[in-house]
Amino acid sequence: MAAKVPRNFRLLEELEKGEKGLGAEACSYGLSDGDDLLMSNWNGTILGPPHSAHENRIYSLNIHCGDHYPDVPPTVQFISKINLPCVDQKTGKVEPSRLPCLSQWKRDYTMETILIELRRYMALPQHKKLPQPAEGSTFP
């Protein structure tokens, strides 16, 4: 069995990858506060997938990695308003039970995994033409 990487080491790896832009081109992430020694609060960005109602839109999200991350998935909340079945339309929170990578969370998954999965979710045939709120609108 492989050694279990401690939370902070794992988050440092993700921070380095996010800051260097080594991940997926259409998704980015980083610490929301560089002084956050616990590395709990992150910002994420998703570029809307082409050929969808999301095309040419940039979606901002907050990601919170609790004390038990990566054993437990982070909480994810859209700042930018978006109409998707997995997003609470009052708060912008992503419902873990409605997004496969959160409902079937594995320790190997990362924040990038979630952002990529959300982007794929936007592009699904049943979601890509959903009417969207005005561009630039945000959740309270």
ABEGO torsion letter per residue (X at the ends): XBBBBBAAAAAAAAAAAAAAGABBAABBBBBABAABAAGABBBBBBBBBBGBAABGBBBBBBBBBBAAOAABBBBBBBABBBBBAABBAAAGBBBAAABAAAAABBAABBAAAAAAAAAAAAABAAAAABBBBBBGBBBX
